[in-house]
Amino acid sequence: MSALIRKAVFPAAGLGTRFLPATKSQPKEMLTLVDKPIIQYGVEEAVASGLTDVIIVTSRGKSVIEDHFDISADLEAHLAAKGKHALLEEVKKVSSLITVSSVRQGEPLGLGHAVLMARGLVGDEPFAVVLGDDIFDAKPPALKQMVDVFEKVQSPVIAVERVPQNDVSSYGILAVEPAPEVGPGVHRILDMVEKPPRDQAPSNLAIIGRYLLTPDIFPALEATKSDKSGEIQLTNGMKRLLQDRPFYALEVDGVRHDAGNKVGFLKATAYFALKRPDVSEAFTEYLKSLGFSRSL
Ligand code: UTP
């Protein structure tokens, strides 16, 4: 029997140190690109890919993320009374998108540990993990492309991208063999290594922030030891499970921005501003006045 992917886990319990001081009292996930919090781009992608449940792994001080996806009766009444119907629809859309639940990760003990915290809410079914920092502009949406592969192989599927050789030590890197019989851009994973030194990387195929996993990842993560920095890495948990079952990688067809670092965040802001009909013209004029001429 083939299993459907309904649930998406959004790990959001990290400290966001690269955006301090902005993230001192505000979650990184709520920083905005144009006028939408980073995390909403990922949630909208999940909805557009047919998923129905979002599970946010949060920590102290991050309850505004849950509030963002909740109904805001006062705000809705205010906008209705003022006749601001377009904004009202926009605000209502957020809360009607999806069912949201959350679980706390008491200490930031790593991405693998954050995923393990969601075990009770995920249960015994395959699920997605979405790192909100990675924002895709893709058709079909990145998660949908992955779901299509998952439906064929009924095994975990990880999104990957070729990165410059100089950057391999910032990513989980894969050794793979091509699997064209499954589909274009699909590889069978032979090995994975977290943040290898440049000269030891088996390729330049880097794991990026979308995973479709099966529930056997949970015992594998439980059995995975913390690394030197005291964190349980998701890559190490997956590497353990790779001994027992096939894993696939998909080179997603689309544009990805890593909004988790300052320059990537600025690039994503410019990219989405230039694609937005309500601001693109004025923004293009502004860029021109600075001496830039490119538009999307
Ligand atoms: P990052 O490595 O980007 O860490 O985590 P971070 O804390 O968000 O940001 P910096 O590096 O300090 O600036 C990747 C993803 O994993 C989550 C983060 O919230 C982010 O979505 N994460 C990481 C957790 O949920 N828990 C952890 O213990 C670690």
Residues whose N, C-alpha, C, O or C-beta is under 5 A from the ligand:
A	BS01	UTP	P11 A12 A13 G14 L15 G16 T17 R18 F19 V57 E107 P108 L109 G110 L111 A114 L131 G132 G260
